[in-house]
Amino acid sequence: VEFFTNLFPPFGRKIFQMLAAIVSLLFFTLMIYQGIQLSLSAVSQLSPVLRLPMGVIYAVIPIGGLFLAINLISVIIHDMKKGDDAHDDPAV
């Protein structure tokens, strides 16, 4: 994927990054919404061994989606503040 995006000028790379961020944010939103629906529908079921409500266990899905969305928004804000002169690698 990086080889493909490096074929474009910096402005084109920014477009692809923003498009990927929007698609990811939509997926995380769907993950949060559907995870909440799943958790609420399974709250009356008990896990076989621990006897915990399955809704509590399934609550990990929307919580994880929320953390992913928060992280993505933080990365987007950081990328918008850094401008074009900074390094493109988010791990640096």
Helices and strands as residue ranges (DSSP letters): H 2-5, H 10-41, H 54-58, H 60-82
